[in-house]
Amino acid sequence: MKSPLDIFTGCKEYGSRVHSLTYPSEELVETVGTAVTVLENVMSMVAHLESVELYVTDARDKGVDFDRIRSAGCSLHYQEIRDGTVIGVTNVSIPWWCKQKNQSMNKASRQKVLKRKFRILSHQ
């Protein structure tokens, strides 16, 4: 039986007869998930500081076990996979986190303005 990850990746294939995409291991998927979680947790504490990427890198190095990838049989390409994962997670997740935070702040600001308008209209 195929895992949900294999089914998802299979849906991205160009054809059903030839597998042209690389299917990630469960260890890689879990490692990327952990890296994103670490990044999200540290961002709330350091987003307002300079050199955010350095803080994220430090937290990631302390909180993500990349050796699971090596022990899963990927020792030949371990460094490439690790570097690619680190760059990918950092380059995608930091802007994503900032965008989500800005959207939530904008929503809160709009709600505050709307409440103020209702108070003015209801003469309170």
ChimeraX attribute file (.defattr): number of C-alpha atoms within 10 A of each C-alpha:
attribute: neighborCount
match mode: 1-to-1
recipient: residues
	/A:1	5
	/A:2	8
	/A:3	9
	/A:4	9
	/A:5	14
	/A:6	15
	/A:7	12
	/A:8	12
	/A:9	15
	/A:10	18
	/A:11	11
	/A:12	13
	/A:13	14
	/A:14	11
	/A:15	10
	/A:16	10
	/A:17	7
	/A:18	8
	/A:19	13
	/A:20	12
	/A:21	11
	/A:22	10
	/A:23	13
	/A:24	11
	/A:25	15
	/A:26	14
	/A:27	16
	/A:28	19
	/A:29	13
	/A:30	15
	/A:31	20
	/A:32	19
	/A:33	14
	/A:34	17
	/A:35	26
	/A:36	21
	/A:37	16
	/A:38	19
	/A:39	23
	/A:40	17
	/A:41	13
	/A:42	18
	/A:43	21
	/A:44	12
	/A:45	11
	/A:46	15
	/A:47	16
	/A:48	9
	/A:49	10
	/A:50	9
	/A:51	10
	/A:52	15
	/A:53	17
	/A:54	11
	/A:55	18
	/A:56	22
	/A:57	18
	/A:58	11
	/A:59	17
	/A:60	21
	/A:61	14
	/A:62	10
	/A:63	14
	/A:64	18
	/A:65	13
	/A:66	22
	/A:67	14
	/A:68	17
	/A:69	22
	/A:70	17
	/A:71	11
	/A:72	13
	/A:73	11
	/A:74	16
	/A:75	14
	/A:76	9
	/A:77	11
	/A:78	18
	/A:79	14
	/A:80	12
	/A:81	17
	/A:82	18
	/A:83	11
	/A:84	12
	/A:85	17
	/A:86	18
	/A:87	13
	/A:88	12
	/A:89	16
	/A:90	19
	/A:91	12
	/A:92	11
	/A:93	18
	/A:94	19
	/A:95	11
	/A:96	13
	/A:97	17
	/A:98	15
	/A:99	12
	/A:100	12
	/A:101	13
	/A:102	12
	/A:103	12
	/A:104	12
	/A:105	12
	/A:106	12
	/A:107	12
	/A:108	12
	/A:109	12
	/A:110	12
	/A:111	12
	/A:112	12
	/A:113	12
	/A:114	12
	/A:115	12
	/A:116	13
	/A:117	12
	/A:118	12
	/A:119	11
	/A:120	10
	/A:121	9
	/A:122	8
	/A:123	7
	/A:124	7
